[in-house]
Amino acid sequence: MLKEYIDAARSKKVIEYAPLNIRTANVILSLVHCFQFRDLFGYDMEHLFKANPKQIKIAKEFYNDYLQFKKNDKATEAHHLIQKWAIVLNMEKYFSLIEENEYRLSKTTTENIEQGTEHVMEAEASPAHTEQVDFAGEPAGQAAVTMYCLSALQYFEGMGLPEIQQCGFEIGLLGTEGIDSRDHNKKYTLKSIPDKEFTGLQLLSYMYVAFQHIDPSLNTGLNFKQEFQAAKEIYEKENRDTRNN
């Protein structure tokens, strides 16, 4: 498992496609696991993560928190530790802590995800994407992205943030394995949107729209701002026309 964490931390595709705050949190929490592995088995793999000093500092603070909980026999209060780490990493908006009975009675766990505050933690500089997806100067490509963004806006209409997050994150994870935006014959499927096939460009457009809902400041590696704005104007006009009728 630790080797997989290291591969994820150093993967060029993860760096290219995964949102910065998600990737940063993953590296820090993986380092905490690395420190525990070191203390249990005497083998230190911290250097293999190629983490920056701030990430290492936070991970060491988290591990010290864990050691204190362990020393004071506070296993039943571990949820407080989880909540504290989530706040530091600004991940608290992606989950919620609820009583066991409440969880069992809930329709779906994703409905309990809380909307948190805007991401403010900057553990490292925003990554320079090696391949920015951009259709500037390609009218056909721009038109396709605009229509796909419009389709996404229509699909997400009325959805709660947790459902949109589920879709956006699933596409983001799929992107770590590579999404070909130029091959119109290759098709992809999503668990969050069953019974539908997507082209690579359509998937990326849906992801872009999803992250406009989740956190527009995140660098997704997609330069679809102009196309999204055009799609948004069409979408809003359609809604106005519908209300007027």
DRENPA-3360 file (N, C-alpha, C; in nm, 2 decimals, always signed):
BEGIN
1 = MLKEYIDA = +0.08/-0.12/+0.00/+0.00/+0.00/+0.00/+0.09/+0.13/+0.00 ~ +0.19/+0.12/+0.08/+0.28/+0.24/+0.09/+0.34/+0.27/-0.05 ~ +0.38/+0.16/-0.12/+0.44/+0.18/-0.25/+0.34/+0.25/-0.35 ~ +0.21/+0.21/-0.33/+0.11/+0.27/-0.42/+0.09/+0.42/-0.38 ~ +0.10/+0.45/-0.25/+0.10/+0.59/-0.21/+0.21/+0.68/-0.27 ~ +0.33/+0.61/-0.27/+0.44/+0.68/-0.33/+0.43/+0.71/-0.48 ~ +0.38/+0.60/-0.54/+0.35/+0.62/-0.69/+0.25/+0.73/-0.72 ~ +0.15/+0.73/-0.63/+0.04/+0.84/-0.65/+0.10/+0.98/-0.63;
9 = ARSKKVIE = +0.19/+0.99/-0.53/+0.25/+1.12/-0.49/+0.34/+1.17/-0.60 ~ +0.40/+1.08/-0.68/+0.50/+1.12/-0.78/+0.45/+1.11/-0.92 ~ +0.33/+1.05/-0.94/+0.28/+1.03/-1.07/+0.26/+1.16/-1.15 ~ +0.31/+1.17/-1.27/+0.30/+1.29/-1.35/+0.15/+1.31/-1.39 ~ +0.08/+1.20/-1.41/-0.06/+1.22/-1.45/-0.15/+1.27/-1.33 ~ -0.12/+1.22/-1.21/-0.19/+1.27/-1.09/-0.16/+1.42/-1.08 ~ -0.03/+1.46/-1.09/+0.01/+1.60/-1.08/-0.06/+1.68/-1.19 ~ -0.08/+1.63/-1.31/-0.14/+1.70/-1.42/-0.29/+1.72/-1.40;
17 = YAPLNIRT = -0.36/+1.61/-1.35/-0.51/+1.61/-1.36/-0.57/+1.63/-1.22 ~ -0.51/+1.58/-1.11/-0.58/+1.59/-0.98/-0.58/+1.73/-0.93 ~ -0.69/+1.78/-0.87/-0.69/+1.91/-0.80/-0.58/+1.92/-0.70 ~ -0.53/+2.04/-0.69/-0.41/+2.06/-0.60/-0.44/+2.03/-0.45 ~ -0.56/+2.07/-0.40/-0.59/+2.05/-0.26/-0.61/+1.90/-0.23 ~ -0.67/+1.83/-0.32/-0.68/+1.68/-0.30/-0.55/+1.61/-0.30 ~ -0.46/+1.65/-0.40/-0.33/+1.59/-0.41/-0.25/+1.62/-0.29 ~ -0.25/+1.74/-0.24/-0.17/+1.78/-0.12/-0.22/+1.71/+0.00;
25 = ANVILSLV = -0.35/+1.70/+0.02/-0.40/+1.62/+0.14/-0.36/+1.47/+0.13 ~ -0.36/+1.42/+0.01/-0.32/+1.28/-0.01/-0.18/+1.26/+0.02 ~ -0.09/+1.35/-0.02/+0.05/+1.33/+0.01/+0.08/+1.34/+0.16 ~ +0.02/+1.44/+0.23/+0.04/+1.45/+0.37/-0.01/+1.33/+0.45 ~ -0.13/+1.28/+0.42/-0.19/+1.17/+0.50/-0.11/+1.04/+0.46 ~ -0.06/+1.03/+0.34/+0.03/+0.92/+0.31/+0.16/+0.92/+0.39 ~ +0.21/+1.04/+0.41/+0.33/+1.05/+0.49/+0.31/+1.01/+0.63 ~ +0.19/+1.04/+0.68/+0.16/+1.00/+0.82/+0.17/+0.85/+0.83;
33 = HCFQFRDL = +0.11/+0.78/+0.73/+0.12/+0.63/+0.72/+0.26/+0.59/+0.71 ~ +0.34/+0.66/+0.64/+0.48/+0.63/+0.62/+0.56/+0.63/+0.75 ~ +0.53/+0.73/+0.83/+0.60/+0.75/+0.96/+0.56/+0.63/+1.05 ~ +0.43/+0.59/+1.05/+0.39/+0.48/+1.13/+0.46/+0.35/+1.08 ~ +0.47/+0.33/+0.95/+0.54/+0.21/+0.90/+0.69/+0.21/+0.94 ~ +0.75/+0.33/+0.94/+0.89/+0.34/+0.98/+0.90/+0.30/+1.13 ~ +0.81/+0.34/+1.22/+0.83/+0.31/+1.36/+0.80/+0.16/+1.39 ~ +0.71/+0.11/+1.30/+0.67/-0.04/+1.32/+0.78/-0.13/+1.27;
41 = FGYDMEHL = +0.84/-0.10/+1.15/+0.93/-0.19/+1.08/+1.07/-0.14/+1.06 ~ +1.10/-0.01/+1.10/+1.23/+0.04/+1.09/+1.28/+0.07/+0.95 ~ +1.19/+0.09/+0.86/+1.22/+0.12/+0.72/+1.16/+0.25/+0.68 ~ +1.24/+0.35/+0.66/+1.20/+0.49/+0.63/+1.19/+0.51/+0.48 ~ +1.07/+0.54/+0.43/+1.06/+0.57/+0.29/+1.01/+0.72/+0.26 ~ +1.03/+0.80/+0.36/+0.99/+0.94/+0.35/+1.04/+1.01/+0.23 ~ +1.17/+0.99/+0.20/+1.24/+1.06/+0.09/+1.18/+1.02/-0.05 ~ +1.12/+0.90/-0.06/+1.07/+0.86/-0.18/+0.94/+0.94/-0.23;
49 = FKANPKQI = +0.88/+1.01/-0.13/+0.76/+1.09/-0.17/+0.79/+1.22/-0.24 ~ +0.92/+1.26/-0.23/+0.96/+1.39/-0.29/+0.86/+1.50/-0.24 ~ +0.82/+1.50/-0.12/+0.73/+1.60/-0.06/+0.81/+1.73/-0.03 ~ +0.74/+1.84/-0.03/+0.80/+1.96/+0.00/+0.80/+1.98/+0.15 ~ +0.89/+2.08/+0.20/+0.90/+2.10/+0.35/+0.77/+2.12/+0.42 ~ +0.68/+2.20/+0.36/+0.56/+2.23/+0.43/+0.47/+2.10/+0.45 ~ +0.47/+2.02/+0.34/+0.39/+1.90/+0.35/+0.45/+1.80/+0.46 ~ +0.58/+1.79/+0.47/+0.65/+1.71/+0.57/+0.62/+1.76/+0.71;
57 = KIAKEFYN = +0.63/+1.89/+0.72/+0.60/+1.96/+0.85/+0.46/+1.92/+0.90 ~ +0.36/+1.94/+0.82/+0.22/+1.91/+0.86/+0.20/+1.76/+0.89 ~ +0.26/+1.68/+0.81/+0.25/+1.53/+0.83/+0.31/+1.49/+0.96 ~ +0.43/+1.55/+1.00/+0.49/+1.52/+1.13/+0.40/+1.57/+1.24 ~ +0.34/+1.69/+1.23/+0.25/+1.73/+1.33/+0.13/+1.64/+1.35 ~ +0.08/+1.59/+1.23/-0.04/+1.50/+1.24/+0.01/+1.37/+1.31 ~ +0.13/+1.32/+1.28/+0.17/+1.19/+1.34/+0.19/+1.21/+1.49 ~ +0.24/+1.33/+1.53/+0.26/+1.35/+1.67/+0.12/+1.36/+1.74;
65 = DYLQFKKN = +0.02/+1.41/+1.67/-0.12/+1.41/+1.72/-0.16/+1.26/+1.75 ~ -0.13/+1.18/+1.65/-0.17/+1.04/+1.66/-0.10/+0.97/+1.78 ~ +0.03/+1.00/+1.79/+0.10/+0.94/+1.90/+0.05/+0.98/+2.04 ~ +0.01/+1.10/+2.05/-0.05/+1.15/+2.17/-0.18/+1.08/+2.20 ~ -0.27/+1.07/+2.10/-0.39/+1.00/+2.12/-0.37/+0.85/+2.16 ~ -0.27/+0.79/+2.10/-0.24/+0.65/+2.13/-0.18/+0.64/+2.28 ~ -0.10/+0.73/+2.31/-0.04/+0.73/+2.45/-0.14/+0.75/+2.55 ~ -0.24/+0.84/+2.53/-0.35/+0.87/+2.62/-0.47/+0.78/+2.61;
73 = DKATEAHH = -0.46/+0.67/+2.53/-0.56/+0.58/+2.51/-0.70/+0.64/+2.48 ~ -0.69/+0.72/+2.37/-0.81/+0.80/+2.33/-0.87/+0.74/+2.19 ~ -0.86/+0.61/+2.18/-0.91/+0.55/+2.05/-1.06/+0.58/+2.02 ~ -1.14/+0.59/+2.13/-1.28/+0.62/+2.11/-1.30/+0.76/+2.07 ~ -1.20/+0.85/+2.08/-1.22/+0.99/+2.05/-1.14/+1.02/+1.92 ~ -1.11/+0.92/+1.84/-1.03/+0.94/+1.72/-1.10/+1.03/+1.62 ~ -1.24/+1.03/+1.62/-1.31/+1.12/+1.53/-1.27/+1.27/+1.55 ~ -1.23/+1.31/+1.67/-1.19/+1.44/+1.69/-1.06/+1.47/+1.61;
81 = LIQKWAIV = -0.97/+1.37/+1.61/-0.85/+1.38/+1.54/-0.88/+1.39/+1.39 ~ -0.97/+1.31/+1.34/-1.00/+1.32/+1.20/-1.06/+1.45/+1.16 ~ -1.15/+1.51/+1.24/-1.20/+1.64/+1.22/-1.10/+1.75/+1.22 ~ -1.00/+1.74/+1.31/-0.90/+1.84/+1.32/-0.81/+1.84/+1.20 ~ -0.77/+1.72/+1.15/-0.69/+1.71/+1.03/-0.76/+1.76/+0.91 ~ -0.89/+1.73/+0.90/-0.97/+1.77/+0.79/-0.98/+1.92/+0.78 ~ -0.99/+1.99/+0.89/-0.99/+2.13/+0.90/-0.86/+2.19/+0.85 ~ -0.75/+2.13/+0.90/-0.62/+2.18/+0.86/-0.60/+2.17/+0.71;
89 = LNMEKYFS = -0.64/+2.06/+0.65/-0.63/+2.03/+0.51/-0.74/+2.09/+0.43 ~ -0.84/+2.15/+0.49/-0.95/+2.21/+0.43/-1.03/+2.10/+0.35 ~ -1.04/+1.98/+0.41/-1.12/+1.87/+0.35/-1.25/+1.85/+0.42 ~ -1.29/+1.93/+0.52/-1.41/+1.91/+0.59/-1.53/+1.92/+0.51 ~ -1.53/+1.99/+0.40/-1.65/+2.00/+0.31/-1.68/+1.88/+0.23 ~ -1.59/+1.78/+0.24/-1.61/+1.66/+0.16/-1.66/+1.54/+0.24 ~ -1.69/+1.56/+0.36/-1.75/+1.45/+0.44/-1.81/+1.52/+0.57 ~ -1.89/+1.43/+0.64/-1.94/+1.48/+0.77/-1.94/+1.36/+0.87;
97 = LIEENEYR = -1.92/+1.39/+0.99/-1.92/+1.29/+1.10/-2.06/+1.29/+1.16 ~ -2.12/+1.18/+1.16/-2.26/+1.16/+1.22/-2.27/+1.04/+1.30 ~ -2.37/+1.03/+1.39/-2.39/+0.92/+1.48/-2.42/+0.79/+1.40 ~ -2.38/+0.68/+1.45/-2.40/+0.55/+1.38/-2.54/+0.53/+1.34 ~ -2.63/+0.55/+1.43/-2.77/+0.53/+1.40/-2.82/+0.62/+1.29 ~ -2.78/+0.74/+1.30/-2.82/+0.84/+1.20/-2.77/+0.80/+1.06 ~ -2.64/+0.74/+1.06/-2.59/+0.70/+0.93/-2.67/+0.58/+0.87 ~ -2.71/+0.49/+0.96/-2.78/+0.37/+0.91/-2.92/+0.41/+0.86;
105 = LSKTTTEN = -2.97/+0.52/+0.91/-3.11/+0.56/+0.87/-3.10/+0.65/+0.75 ~ -2.98/+0.70/+0.72/-2.97/+0.80/+0.61/-2.99/+0.73/+0.47 ~ -3.04/+0.80/+0.38/-3.06/+0.74/+0.24/-2.93/+0.71/+0.17 ~ -2.84/+0.80/+0.19/-2.71/+0.79/+0.12/-2.61/+0.87/+0.20 ~ -2.49/+0.82/+0.21/-2.39/+0.89/+0.29/-2.35/+1.02/+0.22 ~ -2.36/+1.02/+0.09/-2.31/+1.14/+0.02/-2.40/+1.26/+0.05 ~ -2.53/+1.24/+0.09/-2.62/+1.35/+0.13/-2.57/+1.42/+0.25 ~ -2.48/+1.36/+0.33/-2.44/+1.42/+0.45/-2.31/+1.50/+0.44;
113 = IEQGTEHV = -2.26/+1.51/+0.32/-2.13/+1.58/+0.30/-2.16/+1.73/+0.32 ~ -2.08/+1.80/+0.41/-2.11/+1.94/+0.44/-2.03/+2.03/+0.34 ~ -2.09/+2.14/+0.31/-2.03/+2.24/+0.23/-1.93/+2.32/+0.32 ~ -1.80/+2.31/+0.29/-1.71/+2.38/+0.37/-1.67/+2.52/+0.32 ~ -1.57/+2.57/+0.38/-1.52/+2.71/+0.33/-1.43/+2.69/+0.21 ~ -1.40/+2.80/+0.15/-1.32/+2.80/+0.03/-1.18/+2.76/+0.06 ~ -1.12/+2.68/-0.03/-0.98/+2.63/-0.01/-0.88/+2.74/+0.00 ~ -0.81/+2.75/+0.12/-0.71/+2.85/+0.14/-0.57/+2.80/+0.16;
121 = MEAEASPA = -0.55/+2.67/+0.18/-0.42/+2.62/+0.20/-0.34/+2.60/+0.08 ~ -0.22/+2.65/+0.08/-0.13/+2.64/-0.04/+0.00/+2.57/+0.00 ~ +0.00/+2.44/+0.00/+0.11/+2.36/+0.05/+0.22/+2.36/-0.06 ~ +0.19/+2.39/-0.18/+0.29/+2.40/-0.28/+0.24/+2.49/-0.40 ~ +0.32/+2.53/-0.48/+0.28/+2.61/-0.59/+0.19/+2.53/-0.69 ~ +0.10/+2.60/-0.75/+0.01/+2.54/-0.85/+0.09/+2.47/-0.96 ~ +0.06/+2.35/-0.99/+0.15/+2.27/-1.09/+0.14/+2.33/-1.23 ~ +0.25/+2.32/-1.30/+0.25/+2.36/-1.44/+0.22/+2.24/-1.52;
129 = HTEQVDFA = +0.10/+2.25/-1.59/+0.05/+2.14/-1.66/+0.13/+2.12/-1.79 ~ +0.18/+2.00/-1.81/+0.26/+1.97/-1.93/+0.18/+1.98/-2.06 ~ +0.05/+1.95/-2.04/-0.04/+1.95/-2.16/-0.17/+2.02/-2.13 ~ -0.18/+2.15/-2.15/-0.30/+2.23/-2.12/-0.40/+2.20/-2.23 ~ -0.52/+2.16/-2.20/-0.62/+2.13/-2.30/-0.68/+2.27/-2.34 ~ -0.66/+2.31/-2.46/-0.71/+2.44/-2.50/-0.74/+2.43/-2.65 ~ -0.86/+2.49/-2.68/-0.91/+2.48/-2.82/-0.91/+2.62/-2.89 ~ -0.84/+2.71/-2.83/-0.83/+2.85/-2.89/-0.78/+2.84/-3.03;
137 = GEPAGQAA = -0.85/+2.91/-3.12/-0.81/+2.90/-3.26/-0.87/+2.78/-3.34 ~ -0.95/+2.70/-3.27/-1.01/+2.58/-3.33/-1.16/+2.60/-3.31 ~ -1.23/+2.67/-3.41/-1.37/+2.69/-3.40/-1.46/+2.56/-3.37 ~ -1.42/+2.46/-3.44/-1.50/+2.33/-3.43/-1.48/+2.28/-3.29 ~ -1.36/+2.28/-3.24/-1.34/+2.23/-3.10/-1.41/+2.32/-3.00 ~ -1.40/+2.45/-3.01/-1.47/+2.54/-2.92/-1.62/+2.52/-2.92 ~ -1.67/+2.50/-3.04/-1.82/+2.48/-3.05/-1.86/+2.35/-2.98 ~ -1.77/+2.24/-2.99/-1.80/+2.12/-2.93/-1.80/+2.13/-2.78;
145 = VTMYCLSA = -1.69/+2.20/-2.73/-1.68/+2.22/-2.58/-1.80/+2.30/-2.53 ~ -1.84/+2.40/-2.60/-1.95/+2.48/-2.56/-2.08/+2.40/-2.54 ~ -2.11/+2.31/-2.64/-2.22/+2.23/-2.64/-2.22/+2.13/-2.53 ~ -2.10/+2.07/-2.51/-2.08/+1.98/-2.40/-2.10/+2.04/-2.26 ~ -2.04/+2.16/-2.25/-2.06/+2.24/-2.12/-2.21/+2.27/-2.10 ~ -2.28/+2.30/-2.20/-2.42/+2.33/-2.19/-2.50/+2.20/-2.15 ~ -2.46/+2.09/-2.21/-2.52/+1.96/-2.17/-2.49/+1.94/-2.02 ~ -2.37/+1.96/-1.97/-2.34/+1.94/-1.83/-2.42/+2.03/-1.74;
153 = LQYFEGMG = -2.43/+2.16/-1.78/-2.51/+2.25/-1.70/-2.65/+2.20/-1.68 ~ -2.71/+2.15/-1.79/-2.84/+2.10/-1.79/-2.85/+1.98/-1.71 ~ -2.75/+1.89/-1.71/-2.75/+1.77/-1.64/-2.74/+1.79/-1.49 ~ -2.66/+1.89/-1.45/-2.64/+1.92/-1.31/-2.75/+2.01/-1.25 ~ -2.84/+2.06/-1.33/-2.94/+2.14/-1.28/-3.02/+2.07/-1.17 ~ -3.04/+2.14/-1.06/-3.12/+2.08/-0.95/-3.04/+1.98/-0.86 ~ -2.92/+1.95/-0.90/-2.84/+1.86/-0.82/-2.78/+1.93/-0.70 ~ -2.76/+1.85/-0.59/-2.68/+1.90/-0.48/-2.53/+1.89/-0.50;
161 = LPEIQQCG = -2.46/+1.97/-0.42/-2.31/+1.97/-0.44/-2.25/+1.83/-0.43 ~ -2.29/+1.75/-0.33/-2.23/+1.61/-0.32/-2.24/+1.53/-0.45 ~ -2.36/+1.54/-0.52/-2.37/+1.46/-0.64/-2.28/+1.51/-0.75 ~ -2.27/+1.65/-0.76/-2.18/+1.71/-0.86/-2.03/+1.67/-0.82 ~ -2.00/+1.67/-0.69/-1.86/+1.64/-0.65/-1.83/+1.49/-0.69 ~ -1.93/+1.41/-0.67/-1.91/+1.26/-0.71/-1.87/+1.25/-0.85 ~ -1.94/+1.32/-0.94/-1.92/+1.31/-1.08/-1.78/+1.38/-1.12 ~ -1.75/+1.50/-1.07/-1.63/+1.56/-1.10/-1.51/+1.49/-1.05;
169 = FEIGLLGT = -1.51/+1.43/-0.93/-1.40/+1.36/-0.87/-1.38/+1.23/-0.95 ~ -1.49/+1.16/-0.99/-1.47/+1.04/-1.07/-1.40/+1.06/-1.20 ~ -1.44/+1.17/-1.27/-1.37/+1.20/-1.39/-1.23/+1.24/-1.37 ~ -1.20/+1.31/-1.26/-1.07/+1.35/-1.22/-0.98/+1.23/-1.20 ~ -1.03/+1.13/-1.13/-0.96/+1.00/-1.11/-0.94/+0.93/-1.24 ~ -1.04/+0.93/-1.32/-1.02/+0.86/-1.45/-0.91/+0.93/-1.53 ~ -0.90/+1.06/-1.51/-0.80/+1.14/-1.59/-0.66/+1.10/-1.55 ~ -0.64/+1.04/-1.43/-0.51/+1.00/-1.39/-0.46/+0.89/-1.48;
177 = EGIDSRDH = -0.55/+0.82/-1.54/-0.51/+0.71/-1.63/-0.50/+0.76/-1.78 ~ -0.55/+0.88/-1.80/-0.54/+0.94/-1.93/-0.68/+0.95/-2.00 ~ -0.72/+1.07/-2.04/-0.84/+1.09/-2.11/-0.80/+1.15/-2.25 ~ -0.83/+1.08/-2.36/-0.80/+1.13/-2.49/-0.91/+1.23/-2.54 ~ -0.88/+1.36/-2.54/-0.98/+1.45/-2.59/-0.99/+1.46/-2.74 ~ -0.90/+1.40/-2.81/-0.89/+1.41/-2.96/-0.95/+1.29/-3.03 ~ -0.96/+1.18/-2.96/-1.02/+1.06/-3.02/-1.17/+1.05/-3.00 ~ -1.25/+1.08/-3.10/-1.39/+1.09/-3.09/-1.46/+0.95/-3.10;
185 = NKKYTLKS = -1.38/+0.85/-3.13/-1.43/+0.71/-3.14/-1.42/+0.64/-3.00 ~ -1.32/+0.68/-2.92/-1.31/+0.61/-2.79/-1.41/+0.66/-2.70 ~ -1.48/+0.56/-2.63/-1.59/+0.60/-2.54/-1.55/+0.56/-2.39 ~ -1.61/+0.64/-2.30/-1.58/+0.62/-2.16/-1.72/+0.61/-2.09 ~ -1.72/+0.55/-1.97/-1.84/+0.54/-1.89/-1.81/+0.58/-1.75 ~ -1.91/+0.63/-1.68/-1.90/+0.67/-1.54/-2.00/+0.60/-1.45 ~ -1.96/+0.57/-1.33/-2.06/+0.51/-1.24/-2.16/+0.61/-1.19 ~ -2.11/+0.74/-1.18/-2.20/+0.84/-1.13/-2.30/+0.89/-1.23;
193 = IPDKEFTG = -2.28/+0.85/-1.36/-2.38/+0.89/-1.47/-2.40/+0.76/-1.55 ~ -2.47/+0.66/-1.50/-2.49/+0.53/-1.56/-2.57/+0.54/-1.69 ~ -2.56/+0.44/-1.77/-2.63/+0.42/-1.90/-2.60/+0.54/-2.00 ~ -2.48/+0.59/-1.99/-2.44/+0.69/-2.09/-2.29/+0.68/-2.12 ~ -2.26/+0.69/-2.25/-2.12/+0.69/-2.29/-2.07/+0.83/-2.33 ~ -1.95/+0.85/-2.30/-1.89/+0.99/-2.33/-1.77/+0.98/-2.41 ~ -1.74/+1.08/-2.50/-1.61/+1.09/-2.56/-1.52/+1.16/-2.46 ~ -1.39/+1.15/-2.48/-1.30/+1.21/-2.39/-1.32/+1.36/-2.37;
201 = LQLLSYMY = -1.35/+1.43/-2.48/-1.37/+1.58/-2.47/-1.50/+1.61/-2.40 ~ -1.60/+1.52/-2.41/-1.73/+1.54/-2.34/-1.70/+1.52/-2.19 ~ -1.62/+1.42/-2.15/-1.59/+1.40/-2.01/-1.52/+1.52/-1.95 ~ -1.42/+1.57/-2.02/-1.34/+1.68/-1.97/-1.43/+1.81/-1.96 ~ -1.53/+1.82/-2.05/-1.62/+1.94/-2.04/-1.71/+1.92/-1.91 ~ -1.75/+1.80/-1.89/-1.84/+1.78/-1.77/-1.75/+1.80/-1.64 ~ -1.63/+1.76/-1.64/-1.54/+1.78/-1.53/-1.52/+1.93/-1.50 ~ -1.50/+2.01/-1.61/-1.48/+2.15/-1.60/-1.60/+2.22/-1.54;
209 = VAFQHIDP = -1.72/+2.18/-1.59/-1.84/+2.24/-1.53/-1.86/+2.20/-1.38 ~ -1.83/+2.07/-1.35/-1.84/+2.02/-1.21/-1.76/+2.11/-1.12 ~ -1.63/+2.13/-1.16/-1.54/+2.21/-1.07/-1.57/+2.36/-1.07 ~ -1.65/+2.41/-1.17/-1.70/+2.54/-1.15/-1.80/+2.55/-1.04 ~ -1.87/+2.44/-1.01/-1.96/+2.44/-0.89/-1.88/+2.41/-0.76 ~ -1.78/+2.32/-0.77/-1.71/+2.28/-0.65/-1.61/+2.39/-0.60 ~ -1.52/+2.43/-0.69/-1.42/+2.53/-0.66/-1.36/+2.59/-0.79 ~ -1.42/+2.70/-0.84/-1.37/+2.76/-0.96/-1.22/+2.80/-0.96;
217 = SLNTGLNF = -1.16/+2.81/-0.85/-1.02/+2.85/-0.84/-0.92/+2.74/-0.87 ~ -0.97/+2.62/-0.86/-0.88/+2.50/-0.89/-0.83/+2.50/-1.03 ~ -0.71/+2.46/-1.05/-0.65/+2.45/-1.18/-0.67/+2.31/-1.23 ~ -0.76/+2.29/-1.32/-0.79/+2.16/-1.37/-0.71/+2.12/-1.50 ~ -0.64/+2.22/-1.55/-0.56/+2.19/-1.67/-0.65/+2.21/-1.80 ~ -0.77/+2.26/-1.78/-0.86/+2.28/-1.89/-0.88/+2.43/-1.91 ~ -0.85/+2.48/-2.03/-0.87/+2.62/-2.06/-1.01/+2.63/-2.13 ~ -1.12/+2.61/-2.06/-1.25/+2.61/-2.12/-1.33/+2.74/-2.07;
225 = KQEFQAAK = -1.26/+2.84/-2.03/-1.33/+2.95/-1.97/-1.42/+3.02/-2.07 ~ -1.37/+3.04/-2.19/-1.45/+3.11/-2.29/-1.57/+3.02/-2.33 ~ -1.55/+2.90/-2.35/-1.66/+2.81/-2.40/-1.76/+2.79/-2.28 ~ -1.72/+2.78/-2.16/-1.81/+2.77/-2.05/-1.90/+2.89/-2.04 ~ -1.84/+3.01/-2.05/-1.91/+3.13/-2.04/-2.02/+3.14/-2.15 ~ -1.98/+3.10/-2.27/-2.08/+3.09/-2.38/-2.19/+2.99/-2.35 ~ -2.16/+2.88/-2.30/-2.26/+2.78/-2.26/-2.35/+2.83/-2.15 ~ -2.29/+2.90/-2.06/-2.37/+2.96/-1.94/-2.47/+3.06/-1.99;
233 = EIYEKENR = -2.43/+3.14/-2.09/-2.52/+3.24/-2.15/-2.64/+3.18/-2.22 ~ -2.61/+3.07/-2.29/-2.72/+3.00/-2.36/-2.81/+2.93/-2.26 ~ -2.75/+2.87/-2.16/-2.83/+2.81/-2.05/-2.92/+2.90/-1.98 ~ -2.87/+3.02/-1.94/-2.95/+3.12/-1.87/-3.06/+3.18/-1.96 ~ -3.03/+3.19/-2.09/-3.13/+3.24/-2.19/-3.24/+3.14/-2.20 ~ -3.21/+3.01/-2.21/-3.31/+2.91/-2.22/-3.40/+2.91/-2.10 ~ -3.34/+2.93/-1.98/-3.42/+2.93/-1.86/-3.51/+3.05/-1.85 ~ -3.46/+3.17/-1.90/-3.54/+3.29/-1.91/-3.66/+3.27/-2.00;
241 = DTRNN = -3.63/+3.22/-2.12/-3.74/+3.19/-2.22/-3.84/+3.10/-2.16 ~ -3.80/+3.00/-2.09/-3.89/+2.90/-2.03/-3.98/+2.96/-1.93 ~ -3.92/+3.05/-1.84/-4.00/+3.12/-1.74/-4.10/+3.22/-1.81 ~ -4.06/+3.28/-1.91/-4.15/+3.38/-1.98/-4.26/+3.31/-2.05 ~ -4.24/+3.19/-2.09/-4.35/+3.12/-2.16/-4.44/+3.05/-2.06;
% end
